[in-house]
Amino acid sequence: MLLICNLIFNQLNIISTDTYKIRFNDDGYTHLNELVVKNNYTKFYVLVDENTKKLCLKKFKQKTSFQFEIIEISSGEVHKNLKTCIDVWNHLTSQNADRKCLIINLGGGVITDMGGFISSTYKRGVHFVNIPTTLLSMVDASIGSKTGINLSSIKNQIGLFSDPITVIIDEEYLKTLPKREINSGYAEIFKHSIISNSGFKKLIENPNIVYDEDTIANSIKIKNEIVIEDKFENNVRKYLNFGHTIGHAVESLFMNKKNKLLHGEAIAVGMICESYLSSRLKGFEMSTVNTIKKHLNKFFIKVNFSKNDILKVCKLIKYDKKNHLNIPKFVLLKDLGLVDINVDIHENLILESFDYYLRI
């Protein structure tokens, strides 16, 4: 059982990982400006998409003391691929960017995942900074040292573990987001509360508090403590995959459709289904499963799956990174904060979990 206590946010708080620090608000920018002087970088590049260029870049400029070049890519999971990486690598090469340049990833999960991957492979690795601008990337994608890109419609199939030199969390960027994006990030906050049993009751009893400073900091600390214990996902880091075996397959199913799902929307489906599987196989209280479903349904519109859709999800699950010898491995719950990993699930049970999801 993973024991994590509730941790109170302090604006001056610094969350320490094994190799770098996560800093908040103005303290983060102050540290970044100091790093620029200390490390004597040759060039600075800020990776953005059209959204963060329009909505976030002005604030970033106001907070920093150095000149930089903007590299703009197209937004969306569909562009998180090798072609985009090649375009950026070619641009860096044409600009004679050397190993002493600094890349700053200003954006959501696509930017921080792909920007970290681009930085870590260009000239065998240059320094990079993550400045997440979405709730999802603040509490999940920008921390934990995972970088990566999609292969066709398979999520994060190519990537590596690589550390930024720092991460800056600035909640001001969240004011630029539509409600749908905020809710997507909330799915990961809620997941962290389930696997740790830290803050779960607060979130259930206060569904209007999608995020606040305490909630963001607590969620980051939950993930960070897990990553420090098991950085390369051999054991307890797999807890973070709760809801993701089915969720990633659902996200992949919709990736090339007009009605794409955001990451958190797909993970919400996965958490409901995998909570049900936990009840069927691990004795997880069905009353808690129903509470989880009811709570998530307040934030996410129910997705309509045809029988063919569900069969496609089952096929996509076979590509999940946690699989061993082509056997899908699930992360299930015995109780809140009590997680079981590497669980084999028969396809019939997956179909049954979708029946539960689709029930009113």
Stockholm file with secondary structure:
# STOCKHOLM 1.0

chainA/1-360         MLLICNLIFNQLNIISTDTYKIRFNDDGYTHLNELVVKNNYTKFYVLVDENTKKLCLKKFKQKTSFQFEIIEISSGEVHKNLKTCIDVWNHLTSQNADRKCLIINLGGGVITDMGGFISSTYKRGVHFVNIPTTLLSMVDASIGSKTGINLSSIKNQIGLFSDPITVIIDEEYLKTLPKREINSGYAEIFKHSIISNSGFKKLIENPNIVYDEDTIANSIKIKNEIVIEDKFENNVRKYLNFGHTIGHAVESLFMNKKNKLLHGEAIAVGMICESYLSSRLKGFEMSTVNTIKKHLNKFFIKVNFSKNDILKVCKLIKYDKKNHLNIPKFVLLKDLGLVDINVDIHENLILESFDYYLRI
#=GR chainA/1-360 SS CCCCCCCCCCTTCEEECSSCEEEEHHHHHHHHHHHHHHHTCSCEEEEEEHHHHHHTHHHHHHHCCSCCEEEEECCSGGGCSHHHHHHHHHHHHHTTCCTTCEEEEEESHHHHHHHHHHHHHGGGCCEEEEEECSHHIIIIITSSSEEEEEETTEEEEEEEECCCSEEEECGGGGGGSCHHHHHHHHHHHHHHHHHHTSSHHHHHHCTTCSCCHHHHHHHHHHHHHHHHHCTTSSSGGGGGGTTHHHHHHHHHHHTTSSSCCCHHHHHHHHHHHHHHHHHHHHCCCHHHHHHHHHHHHTTSCCCCCCHHHHHHHHHHHTTCTTCBTTBCEEEEEEETTEEEEEEECCHHHHHHHHHHHHCC
#=GC SS_cons         CCCCCCCCCCTTCEEECSSCEEEEHHHHHHHHHHHHHHHTCSCEEEEEEHHHHHHTHHHHHHHCCSCCEEEEECCSGGGCSHHHHHHHHHHHHHTTCCTTCEEEEEESHHHHHHHHHHHHHGGGCCEEEEEECSHHIIIIITSSSEEEEEETTEEEEEEEECCCSEEEECGGGGGGSCHHHHHHHHHHHHHHHHHHTSSHHHHHHCTTCSCCHHHHHHHHHHHHHHHHHCTTSSSGGGGGGTTHHHHHHHHHHHTTSSSCCCHHHHHHHHHHHHHHHHHHHHCCCHHHHHHHHHHHHTTSCCCCCCHHHHHHHHHHHTTCTTCBTTBCEEEEEEETTEEEEEEECCHHHHHHHHHHHHCC
//
